């Protein structure tokens, strides 16, 4: 708005002319805009109508020409169409793509503005008229508008209308300017007569008859105001004098007033001043004003006493009570501007002064209470907090000293005093608090409050000046300080407790994982060489599962006690979580001492635990790592000790194992295998190989065993390496399902290729065998592949069947009912319970390669093989020998009645497409008679 205000004309006629000009310009712009828009639309419509009519006439002539092939006529027609038309070009395009184009002569007029040309071009489009006679298409006639010519006509119309409107605006402004100057000329005459009116030499301004009505009314108003000022001037003077008299009376009633001569002596005083001064009237007269009252503030006075003096004084009234006055001495001048006398005015400010003192004291209390509260939030030292408390009490109440006394059954003692060397320390140390949980007392200039903090109780007392006592507000202030102190002590105790809970195990009271991590990092940084033991209790889960978690907690508590008893001095033991503990040996411990410590811990935990009257035996596996040899950082050292502990578990538990660098290689390999296996199925990295089985007597093929193979990015991985990882991670379930579905699909493919029906064996893992829907998955895979379930055979291990014999029997009977063959793999290496051979619906036994490898030289393996074959035949089961690699093994097995063999002697695992070659004769005969 400021720039607009600067641009606004200062004179009335200038503002009216500017307003008229702006209004006229707006109407002209809106009118021209509407006119231009209507003309533009009308021009476009006329051009379109003309174009449509010309196109219709021209199309008839073109149709007549193209029917007889007279293209000269077509060209003349197009040329005529361009004359006096809105088109700049005409063209005829026949069906074969040939184009006959005619362009209008170039224009000689000037070019219109580009924006008008663009507006015209946006409304007009080329006219395309198909040329068709008798239902046959001969081509298209295309007429292109001349946008520049149309825009030029519109531009001439806009320019002419704008020039005409500009002329009208100029004429209108000229006429308005002349009229405004004539009408407002009377205001200038009124301004010239203002000085005469002010001096009273003229009665009214000269007026002209042709002035506007408003100006004449303004001039009449000036006349009325002039007469009104003259008539009221005298009345105002009288009123002012009366007001001064009334103010003087009011001043006498409200203030103490006295009159001083030029030397400062009192010559007159009102009754209020005499009463407030404490003197009689005759004593006051001719007494210097400076002798009355005690000056509390420096005087503020001008040079030579010619200015007002203001100060505060302290008086004693006739009752000898202190009063405070605000004194103002005003000089009175004579006609020569010399001081004739002084008027002294005093206002009683006792109540205000006391209120200010109370406010300052209250603010001091609040400041000390807030400062103590802030310090109490961050201060953790108990003695410092006590000193801050007595200091806040003494400073807040402006007392001589403050003490904090603690009461106990053995007596009272002074906890803190302020000032620190105040002689009241000894007296306060005896204790003066009242009995009970809380006592408030005030003996003269002493105030105290009772308080409790934690389990302690005591008194906070202050000693003040002898002539002044403490109020209830002061004791309330002490009570607030005591409450803040008690809360701070409670918060400090809670913080200590929370820190303990955050760094210690609530069950065993040992340091927890967080405290262990801090201690280990600090020990490595200070000592460098550190021996770390990570302890894991063996078979602890069995205690929780059989005796309950309460018994497990009791065992952990007893185990923590044994660990602490078996550790050397300065060793640090912590519970990391669950049944896992860790020990940081004292700095400088050698390897042999750490190993001996691990053995001592294993022995202490190997002794029986008595839980609810029952003896429980557990053990401990301990991993040992040393910094910086096995890791410079705390996390690395703990990780390597964990690795050593898991190695101890793998080597039989209940022992200690020191970390070696190759352990990390195994862990890294295991992690790499697990990572690769998680994406191997989606990446189609799994393949199946099929190893044939041979009938010993006839030498014919009796079936295949499907074997899982994995080729990751680094190359093939042995099944003995990745299958256990599949089992541990649970990936064996989706991979096993994929194997079953792939085998079913391959059996169907072999059948379609003409291979005779031979069963294909699939190994089931323990995790698969525990699936509730295992039988449904197998039958669904066979059904989807379109094969009979009898084309499948599943191999199981003894340990799988004996983990839950009742459930295993139910699953096996469902599989057997579906026609699926069942065999025991690796017979003789598991439970070797003979009862399940009769109980379970089995078809065959497979002798493990460990018994076949040394045949026939090893008499013990030969005896075991004979016994297994005889046992199986007596139960009606077939016997299959695995790992047959030479003719001597085959001859021994044939001599002892083995039914089938499987091994490299007959055939190694083959891809599915090469298995057909066994029947087609494409591979050499592998059978050894």
Secondary structure as UniProt FT lines:
FT   HELIX           2..7
FT   HELIX           12..68
FT   HELIX           71..82
FT   TURN            83..84
FT   STRAND          87..94
FT   TURN            95..96
FT   STRAND          99..103
FT   HELIX           114..123
FT   STRAND          127..133
FT   TURN            134..135
FT   STRAND          136..145
FT   HELIX           147..183
FT   HELIX           185..192
FT   HELIX           194..199
FT   TURN            209..210
FT   HELIX           213..254
FT   STRAND          256..260
FT   TURN            262..263
FT   STRAND          265..269
FT   HELIX           271..277
FT   HELIX           281..284
FT   TURN            285..286
FT   HELIX           289..291
FT   STRAND          294..295
FT   HELIX           303..305
FT   STRAND          309..316
FT   TURN            318..319
FT   STRAND          322..333
FT   TURN            335..336
FT   STRAND          339..348
FT   HELIX           350..378
FT   HELIX           382..397
FT   STRAND          401..408
FT   TURN            409..410
FT   STRAND          411..418
FT   TURN            420..421
FT   HELIX           424..429
FT   STRAND          440..442
FT   STRAND          446..453
FT   TURN            454..455
FT   STRAND          456..463
FT   TURN            466..467
FT   HELIX           472..503
FT   TURN            506..508
FT   HELIX           513..527
FT   STRAND          530..538
FT   HELIX           540..547
FT   HELIX           549..566
FT   TURN            569..570
FT   STRAND          572..577
FT   TURN            578..579
FT   STRAND          580..584
FT   TURN            587..588
FT   HELIX           591..606
FT   STRAND          609..611
FT   TURN            612..613
FT   STRAND          614..616
FT   STRAND          619..627
FT   TURN            628..630
FT   HELIX           634..650
FT   TURN            651..652
FT   STRAND          656..658
FT   HELIX           661..680
FT   TURN            681..684
FT   STRAND          686..695
FT   TURN            696..698
FT   STRAND          701..712
FT   TURN            713..714
FT   STRAND          715..717
FT   HELIX           719..729
FT   TURN            730..731
FT   HELIX           732..753
FT   STRAND          759..763
FT   HELIX           766..769
FT   TURN            772..773
FT   HELIX           774..785
FT   HELIX           789..791
FT   STRAND          792..797
FT   HELIX           798..803
FT   HELIX           805..817
FT   TURN            818..819
FT   STRAND          821..827
FT   HELIX           835..839
FT   STRAND          844..847
FT   HELIX           849..852
FT   TURN            853..857
FT   HELIX           859..874
FT   TURN            875..876
FT   STRAND          878..882
FT   HELIX           887..895
FT   TURN            896..897
FT   STRAND          900..902
FT   TURN            904..906
FT   HELIX           912..920
//
